[in-house]
């Protein structure tokens, strides 16, 4: 994670900690956030690799609303 992402993740964790949730619910929330980050990071990696192949990929992703 980049420093910016780590900071955001920590802020989200702090807000979740303040909620009246069971420890299990908090843990599940943390897991989902980590999974979303991993998915987002994977998408970024795939996008970068495809964009390196053809500049048309960026236009396509924009058209699809993915970036």
Secondary structure, DSSP 8 states (H G I E B T S, - for coil): --HHHHHHHHHHHHHHHHS---HHHHHHHHHHHHHHHHHHHHHHHHHHHHHHH-THHHHHHHHHT--
